[in-house]
Amino acid sequence: MNKRDKLETFRHPCMRRSTAIEELYIQTRTHWCLKNYDIITVGQACDMSLADLLSINNFGQATLEDLITAIQSNPLGTKTPSILSSCLERLRKDDWRQFDIISMRLRGMRLKRIGDNVGLSPDRIRQIICKFEAQLKEATYWVGSKGEKSEELQG
């Protein structure tokens, strides 16, 4: 088997092999396909060939792309601190509960534990975090080429 046929070739260097699949920002379909096949860590998924992954029931090309995107990324790790701080500050003012959830996640707390603390399911926590990441990406888009905040971020 060629090394390129393994999912490992897509893994971000900061993504630990011991990371639980439930900690990834993946679609629910991807999560359940892997869980039903008893794949619980990134390392287990990375040890499989792409053909083996695609042979999993309900695991198609879109699901594979979702998984590859998740293991290639280093969530919230590549954003500039000023943009992250700006988005967090706006969230703190608008919705303190979501601010607490994001803060706990940034401190490295697992989704299940966050859910237990705030009374939500890990899937709902994942949705809130994904929504915040989308807002963060949008804010990153509006940063000028000189690193200055646009009017969108200042207001």
C-alpha positions in Angstrom: 0.0 0.0 0.0 1.3 3.4 -1.0 1.9 5.9 1.9 -0.4 8.4 0.0 -3.3 6.0 0.4 -3.3 6.5 4.2 -5.3 9.2 5.9 -2.1 9.9 8.0 -0.7 12.0 5.1 -3.4 14.6 5.7 -2.9 15.0 9.4 -1.9 18.4 10.7 1.4 18.1 12.8 -0.4 19.6 15.9 -3.2 17.1 15.7 -2.5 14.4 18.2 -3.2 10.8 17.2 -4.8 10.2 20.6 -7.4 12.9 20.0 -10.9 11.5 20.3 -13.0 11.6 17.2 -15.8 13.3 19.2 -13.4 16.2 19.8 -13.1 17.0 16.1 -15.3 19.6 14.4 -17.0 17.1 12.0 -20.5 16.7 10.8 -22.7 14.4 12.7 -22.9 11.9 9.9 -19.1 11.6 9.8 -19.0 11.2 13.6 -21.6 8.4 13.6 -20.0 6.5 10.7 -16.7 6.4 12.5 -18.2 5.6 15.9 -20.3 2.7 14.4 -17.1 1.3 12.9 -15.4 1.5 16.4 -13.0 4.2 15.4 -12.6 6.4 18.5 -9.3 8.2 17.9 -7.6 10.2 15.1 -4.8 7.6 15.2 -7.2 4.7 14.4 -8.6 6.6 11.5 -5.2 7.6 10.2 -4.0 4.0 10.2 -6.8 3.1 7.7 -6.4 3.4 4.0 -8.7 5.8 2.1 -10.3 2.8 0.4 -11.0 1.2 3.8 -12.6 4.4 5.0 -14.8 4.6 1.9 -15.9 1.0 2.4 -17.6 2.0 5.7 -21.4 2.0 5.4 -22.7 5.5 4.6 -19.1 6.9 4.4 -18.8 8.6 1.0 -16.5 11.1 -0.6 -18.2 14.1 1.1 -17.8 12.4 4.5 -14.1 11.6 3.7 -13.5 15.3 2.8 -15.1 16.4 6.0 -12.8 14.1 8.0 -9.7 15.2 6.0 -10.6 18.9 6.6 -11.0 18.2 10.3 -7.6 16.5 10.7 -5.8 19.0 8.5 -6.9 22.0 10.6 -5.7 23.2 14.0 -8.9 24.8 15.2 -8.5 28.4 16.5 -4.7 27.9 16.5 -3.8 29.8 13.4 -5.9 33.0 14.0 -4.3 36.2 15.1 -4.8 36.9 18.8 -6.4 40.4 18.2 -9.1 38.9 16.0 -9.8 36.1 18.4 -9.9 38.6 21.3 -12.3 40.9 19.4 -14.7 38.0 18.6 -14.6 36.7 22.2 -15.2 40.2 23.6 -18.2 40.7 21.3 -19.5 37.2 22.3 -19.0 38.0 26.0 -21.2 41.0 25.7 -23.9 39.3 23.6 -24.2 35.8 25.0 -22.3 35.0 28.2 -23.3 31.3 28.0 -21.7 30.8 24.6 -18.7 32.8 25.8 -18.3 30.3 28.7 -18.5 27.4 26.3 -15.9 28.8 24.0 -13.7 29.8 26.9 -13.8 26.3 28.3 -13.0 24.7 24.9 -10.0 27.1 24.4 -8.7 25.9 27.8 -8.7 22.4 26.4 -11.8 21.0 28.1 -13.5 18.1 26.4 -16.9 18.5 24.8 -18.6 16.0 27.1 -17.3 17.8 30.2 -18.3 21.2 28.8 -21.8 19.7 28.1 -22.0 18.4 31.6 -21.1 21.8 33.1 -23.7 23.7 31.0 -26.4 21.1 30.6 -26.1 20.6 26.8 -25.2 17.6 24.7 -21.7 17.3 23.2 -23.3 17.6 19.7 -24.9 20.9 20.7 -21.5 22.1 22.1 -19.9 21.2 18.8 -22.5 23.2 16.9 -21.9 26.3 19.1 -18.1 26.0 18.6 -18.5 25.6 14.8 -20.8 28.7 14.7 -18.1 30.6 16.6 -15.4 29.4 14.2 -17.5 30.6 11.2 -17.8 34.0 12.8 -14.0 34.0 13.4 -13.3 33.1 9.8 -15.6 35.9 8.7 -13.8 38.3 10.9 -10.5 37.1 9.6 -11.7 37.8 6.1 -12.4 41.4 6.9 -8.9 42.1 8.2 -7.0 44.4 5.9 -3.7 43.4 4.2 -1.8 45.6 6.7 -3.3 43.7 9.7 -5.7 46.6 10.6 -9.2 45.9 11.7 -11.9 46.9 9.4 -14.9 49.0 10.6 -16.9 45.7 10.8 -14.6 44.5 13.7 -14.4 47.8 15.5 -18.2 48.2 15.7 
